[in-house]
Each structure stands twice: as C-alpha cells, then as structure tokens.
C-alpha cells in the first residue's frame, strides 16, 4: 500500500495569477520515497496521484476536502485550536464563501477514478483508495518523535516578535532544524527515509535559501513529506496515535463528515486529565 502526501495549493489561480505549487511525496510502507516534487493545478495533482497510487493506497491531503458551512470555521478547525493551541497551532477558516477551495475540486476528480473520502472514524483501511484531510502542524507537535514539546516550529509565518530584517535567516535556520528532525525519522517506527530519493535528499544536503519564493518552494515539499509520514503513522498505529478532529460534526447533504486526521500526544486528546 503506497502513501501519498499532498500539500495542496488551495487556489486554482485566475487569468492574472497562476496557481501556486503543490508539494507531492509518494512513499511505500517501508518509508522509501518513490517520487517527490511539485505539481501545478488540481488536474496535474490528480494525474500525479493516479501515477503513484496502487489499487490499495491512501492519500493525506493538506487542504479542506469537505466543506458545507456557508461561513465561519468548520468544527474540525476549531478543534485544532482547542487541542493544539498550547503549542501555538491553529487552523485557517474554510467555508463556502471562500474562492480558494481546491481541495473540493481535487476530491471530485479523485472520486471519478475510484478514490473514496475517508473521515478516519473507523480506523485505517484494509484496502482500496482512501483520501484523508490532514494538517502538518498537528503532526509536528503531535508526534513525540519530532521533539517539538513546547510549540510548533516557525518556518512559515513570521512571528510578531521577530523583525522583518532578521526573519529570512531565522526562518532558514528553523527550517533546517525541522529537516534534521525529519531526516532522523529513518530510524523511527514507522520510518521515513528522506535520502531514499534525490529530490527529498536535497532537503537534507542543501541549506534553506533566504529568498522567500525559494524557501516557500522548499516548505511545500517538506509539508508533503510530513503528510506522507502522517499516513504511515496512521497505518501503523491507527487511533492509538491519531485522533479524528470534527468527528462529532453533523454530516453534510452527501453524508460526509468534515474531519482532520491528526497525530496526538495523550495530553492533546479529548478527555485528557493531567
């Protein structure tokens, strides 16, 4: 069973703005990376997924896949802040008023080729093609293997207390440290071997660039790798190590429940009593 990690660009672009890059990483159950890189647009991403999926595969997508609410946040997004806020992790709001909902378009294309949306409530699948919504930040702070005990790494958005001039170098240093920790997952259970493919090996062997665009290019691939490892963690440990955010939400018109599958420490799970 292959696992596909997809850091999906939410927008499809317009006549005056091209779509952003989507980071993609495919791995097998041993943690060996089969392919890695970037796609542009939903159609190209769906085609990449068709290329690297087996008959039995799971895809972990960092983007809203099921959205029924006309405004505000989905319950699964509110739960991100409730369970992971102590680690400075929260989620953006997604609703039908937004124009950038590429995840919905991707899910429609995948459904036409045999993929099934999975909310995670019944545990890992035994077969078939299943697609889940995930959020890399919850993995970074929810998986003890990565060692982010106090807060998420600031490798994307500039913290308020960091001045603009020093931000590029601080972002690069934080990103390089994150890559070092991801590289150590080759010894984890389940493993992820970044050096098993030349594209992800470059993450380990080359420093993060200071230029914003080049750094974002690198971050998209990193997040896709985190999504892929989240899938391996899900297959290996299921609900013993992962929780389903939004599991109590009311199903939409098609019966789907909008959820985020999130690795979790015991202290991040519902009902935890210190």
Backbone torsions as a table, in degrees:
resi	resn	phi	psi	omega
1	UNK	NA	118.3	177.0
2	UNK	-84.1	154.5	177.6
3	UNK	-122.0	128.8	-179.9
4	UNK	-110.3	126.4	174.3
5	UNK	-104.4	127.4	-174.7
6	UNK	-132.0	113.5	173.5
7	UNK	-94.5	85.3	-168.1
8	UNK	-76.1	130.2	169.8
9	UNK	-68.5	124.6	-172.2
10	UNK	-64.9	-37.0	-173.8
11	UNK	-90.4	153.8	176.6
12	UNK	-97.0	0.1	-179.1
13	UNK	83.6	178.7	179.6
14	UNK	-149.4	-173.0	-177.0
15	UNK	-65.4	-24.9	-177.9
16	UNK	-111.9	7.2	-179.8
17	UNK	-148.8	121.3	-179.7
18	UNK	-73.9	153.2	176.2
19	UNK	-61.3	148.5	174.1
20	UNK	-73.7	168.0	178.9
21	UNK	-75.6	147.5	171.8
22	UNK	-111.2	124.8	175.9
23	UNK	-80.8	138.0	-178.3
24	UNK	-136.2	137.0	177.9
25	UNK	-141.8	128.0	176.5
26	UNK	-112.4	133.3	179.7
27	UNK	-132.7	157.2	170.2
28	UNK	-97.7	178.3	-173.9
29	UNK	-64.1	-19.9	179.6
30	UNK	-82.8	-4.8	-177.5
31	UNK	89.9	4.6	177.4
32	UNK	-78.1	131.1	-178.4
33	UNK	-83.4	122.7	-177.3
34	UNK	-88.0	-36.4	178.5
35	UNK	-159.1	153.2	179.7
36	UNK	-157.7	147.5	178.7
37	UNK	163.5	-144.7	-174.6
38	UNK	-140.1	146.8	172.6
39	UNK	-122.9	164.8	176.6
40	UNK	-125.2	115.7	177.1
41	UNK	90.8	158.4	-176.9
42	UNK	-65.2	-43.3	-177.3
43	UNK	-61.1	-43.8	179.4
44	UNK	-66.8	-35.6	178.3
45	UNK	-67.0	-43.8	177.7
46	UNK	-62.6	-37.1	179.3
47	UNK	-67.6	-41.0	176.6
48	UNK	-60.2	-42.5	-179.9
49	UNK	-63.7	-39.0	178.1
50	UNK	-63.5	-34.0	-178.8
51	UNK	-69.1	-39.1	-170.1
52	UNK	-105.0	-0.9	177.3
53	UNK	-86.7	138.9	166.3
54	UNK	-84.6	177.5	173.4
55	UNK	-59.4	-34.2	175.2
56	UNK	-110.3	108.5	-177.1
57	UNK	-151.6	157.6	169.7
58	UNK	-126.2	146.6	176.7
59	UNK	-121.0	131.2	179.7
60	UNK	-111.2	112.1	-169.8
61	UNK	-113.9	125.9	175.6
62	UNK	-89.7	83.4	177.1
63	UNK	-179.1	150.7	176.2
64	UNK	-62.9	128.8	-179.3
65	UNK	-107.4	-30.4	-179.6
66	UNK	-128.0	116.3	-177.9
67	UNK	-136.3	118.4	177.6
68	UNK	-119.5	-20.7	-174.1
69	UNK	-73.0	133.2	-178.8
70	UNK	-71.7	-23.3	-179.5
71	UNK	-154.2	174.5	175.6
72	UNK	71.0	-157.7	-179.4
73	UNK	-103.3	152.4	169.7
74	UNK	-76.5	151.6	178.2
75	UNK	-54.9	-36.9	179.9
76	UNK	-63.7	-32.2	178.2
77	UNK	-73.5	-37.8	176.1
78	UNK	-63.5	-37.5	-179.9
79	UNK	-66.7	-28.1	175.7
80	UNK	-57.1	-49.6	179.1
81	UNK	-65.5	-37.7	-179.3
82	UNK	-66.9	-39.4	-175.0
83	UNK	-91.2	-29.4	-172.7
84	UNK	-119.9	3.8	-178.1
85	UNK	-59.4	-33.4	177.9
86	UNK	-58.6	-26.8	178.6
87	UNK	-96.3	14.7	179.5
88	UNK	63.3	37.2	176.7
89	UNK	-113.2	126.2	173.5
90	UNK	-141.3	171.9	-176.7
91	UNK	-119.0	147.5	171.8
92	UNK	-66.9	157.1	177.5
93	UNK	-85.0	136.8	172.9
94	UNK	-127.2	135.2	179.8
95	UNK	-157.7	173.5	-174.1
96	UNK	-71.7	-8.9	176.9
97	UNK	-79.6	-12.3	-179.2
98	UNK	-83.2	144.2	176.4
99	UNK	-87.4	-22.9	-176.2
100	UNK	-94.6	83.9	178.9
101	UNK	-133.2	58.8	-177.3
102	UNK	-64.0	-24.1	179.0
103	UNK	-60.0	-35.5	178.8
104	UNK	-66.9	-41.0	178.3
105	UNK	-66.5	-40.1	178.4
106	UNK	-63.2	-44.2	-178.9
107	UNK	-62.9	-37.8	177.5
108	UNK	-62.8	-42.7	179.3
109	UNK	-66.9	-40.3	-179.6
110	UNK	-66.4	-38.0	-179.6
111	UNK	-60.9	-31.4	-179.7
112	UNK	-71.8	-13.8	-179.2
113	UNK	-117.0	21.5	171.7
114	UNK	97.5	-0.8	176.1
115	UNK	-76.0	148.5	178.9
116	UNK	-124.3	130.6	173.9
117	UNK	-66.9	134.6	179.7
118	UNK	-122.0	131.7	179.0
119	UNK	-91.3	-8.7	175.2
120	UNK	87.7	-7.8	-172.7
121	UNK	-69.0	-22.9	-179.4
122	UNK	-97.9	8.7	179.2
123	UNK	88.4	-178.9	-177.7
124	UNK	-63.1	148.9	179.7
125	UNK	-78.7	158.6	175.9
126	UNK	-95.8	-19.7	-179.7
127	UNK	-171.6	175.2	-178.4
128	UNK	88.2	-178.9	179.1
129	UNK	-109.3	117.8	-175.2
130	UNK	-127.1	139.5	-179.7
131	UNK	-121.0	133.1	-176.7
132	UNK	-121.4	153.1	170.0
133	UNK	-93.8	131.8	178.1
134	UNK	-133.9	172.5	-178.6
135	UNK	-142.1	108.8	-172.5
136	UNK	-53.4	-36.3	-179.3
137	UNK	-58.4	-37.0	180.0
138	UNK	-67.1	-31.5	176.5
139	UNK	-69.3	-42.7	-176.3
140	UNK	-60.6	-38.8	-179.0
141	UNK	-98.5	-14.5	-177.0
142	UNK	-94.1	-13.9	178.6
143	UNK	-104.4	114.3	-176.0
144	UNK	-61.2	-24.5	-178.6
145	UNK	-58.3	-27.7	-176.1
146	UNK	-87.9	-13.9	169.4
147	UNK	77.4	15.3	177.3
148	UNK	-89.0	82.3	-172.5
149	UNK	-77.9	-29.9	-171.4
150	UNK	-106.1	-40.9	-179.6
151	UNK	-161.8	164.6	179.9
152	UNK	-68.0	153.6	174.8
153	UNK	-73.9	138.6	-179.4
154	UNK	-93.2	80.2	-179.2
155	UNK	-112.1	7.9	-179.7
156	UNK	-123.4	-73.6	-175.9
157	UNK	-92.5	141.1	-178.9
158	UNK	-71.0	123.3	174.1
159	UNK	-62.8	151.3	-176.2
160	UNK	-60.1	-32.4	-175.7
161	UNK	-84.8	-0.5	179.5
162	UNK	-101.7	125.0	-178.4
163	UNK	-73.6	157.4	-174.2
164	UNK	-60.3	-39.1	-175.4
165	UNK	-65.9	-37.2	-176.7
166	UNK	-91.1	-7.3	-175.5
167	UNK	-62.0	-46.3	-177.6
168	UNK	-56.5	-43.1	-178.8
169	UNK	-71.6	-36.0	178.5
170	UNK	-69.3	-40.6	177.2
171	UNK	-60.1	-44.3	-178.8
172	UNK	-62.6	-43.1	-179.7
173	UNK	-64.8	-41.1	179.2
174	UNK	-65.8	-40.7	179.6
175	UNK	-65.8	-41.4	178.4
176	UNK	-62.7	-37.7	177.7
177	UNK	-66.8	-39.1	176.7
178	UNK	-61.3	-44.3	178.7
179	UNK	-61.5	-39.7	178.5
180	UNK	-59.7	-41.2	179.4
181	UNK	-70.1	-37.8	176.4
182	UNK	-66.1	-37.1	178.3
183	UNK	-62.0	-33.3	179.5
184	UNK	-69.5	-12.7	179.0
185	UNK	-67.6	-9.9	176.2
186	UNK	-61.3	-21.1	179.5
187	UNK	-102.3	5.5	-175.0
188	UNK	-89.6	175.6	174.3
189	UNK	-127.1	101.8	7.3
190	UNK	-83.1	156.9	-179.6
191	UNK	-87.1	159.2	169.6
192	UNK	-140.5	119.6	-174.9
193	UNK	-107.3	93.8	179.8
194	UNK	-59.6	-31.3	-176.1
195	UNK	-82.4	5.9	178.9
196	UNK	-85.4	-1.2	177.9
197	UNK	-142.2	139.6	-174.7
198	UNK	-62.5	-32.1	-178.2
199	UNK	-69.9	-45.8	178.8
200	UNK	-78.0	-24.8	175.0
201	UNK	-63.0	-31.7	178.2
202	UNK	-64.4	-27.8	175.1
203	UNK	-60.2	-38.7	-177.2
204	UNK	-77.5	-38.4	-170.1
205	UNK	-95.1	-9.4	179.7
206	UNK	-122.6	140.0	-179.4
207	UNK	-73.5	157.6	176.6
208	UNK	-67.6	128.6	178.5
209	UNK	-70.6	156.5	-179.2
210	UNK	-83.2	-28.3	-178.6
211	UNK	-63.2	137.7	-173.9
212	UNK	-59.5	-48.3	-177.3
213	UNK	-63.2	-43.3	180.0
214	UNK	-67.6	-36.0	177.4
215	UNK	-66.8	-41.0	178.4
216	UNK	-63.8	-39.5	176.6
217	UNK	-55.9	-44.6	179.9
218	UNK	-68.8	-42.7	-178.3
219	UNK	-61.7	-37.2	179.9
220	UNK	-62.3	-38.5	178.3
221	UNK	-70.9	-40.4	177.4
222	UNK	-58.9	-46.6	-178.7
223	UNK	-64.5	-35.9	176.5
224	UNK	-64.2	-39.3	177.1
225	UNK	-64.4	-39.7	177.2
226	UNK	-64.1	-41.2	176.8
227	UNK	-59.6	-44.7	-179.4
228	UNK	-62.0	-44.1	179.6
229	UNK	-66.5	-32.3	174.5
230	UNK	-58.4	-40.5	177.0
231	UNK	-64.4	-41.0	177.1
232	UNK	-63.6	-39.7	177.8
233	UNK	-63.6	-39.6	179.3
234	UNK	-64.2	-46.0	179.1
235	UNK	-65.5	-34.7	-176.3
236	UNK	-77.5	-42.9	-170.9
237	UNK	-120.4	-15.3	178.7
238	UNK	56.8	-138.0	-175.7
239	UNK	-73.6	-5.1	174.8
240	UNK	-71.8	-26.4	-178.7
241	UNK	-121.0	-10.6	-177.6
242	UNK	-125.0	150.9	175.3
243	UNK	-122.7	158.8	-178.3
244	UNK	-106.7	104.7	178.9
245	UNK	-79.0	134.6	-178.0
246	UNK	85.8	13.3	-175.4
247	UNK	-63.9	-22.5	-179.5
248	UNK	-94.6	5.4	-178.7
249	UNK	-66.0	154.2	177.6
250	UNK	-75.3	131.7	178.9
251	UNK	-60.6	150.0	176.6
252	UNK	-80.0	-175.9	-177.7
253	UNK	-56.3	-29.9	-179.9
254	UNK	-93.2	5.4	178.9
255	UNK	89.3	-4.1	-179.1
256	UNK	-78.6	146.9	175.6
257	UNK	-112.6	127.5	-179.7
258	UNK	-76.7	113.1	-178.2
259	UNK	-131.9	160.9	170.7
260	UNK	-123.3	124.4	177.7
261	UNK	-86.3	119.7	-169.5
262	UNK	-133.9	123.0	170.3
263	UNK	-57.4	146.4	-174.7
264	UNK	-149.5	137.1	167.1
265	UNK	-75.0	161.4	178.2
266	UNK	-54.4	-38.0	-177.5
267	UNK	-71.1	-10.0	179.8
268	UNK	-99.9	-1.8	-175.2
269	UNK	-93.7	155.1	-179.8
270	UNK	-59.8	137.8	177.3
271	UNK	81.5	7.9	-179.7
272	UNK	-66.3	133.9	176.9
273	UNK	-122.8	115.6	-178.2
274	UNK	-67.5	NA	NA
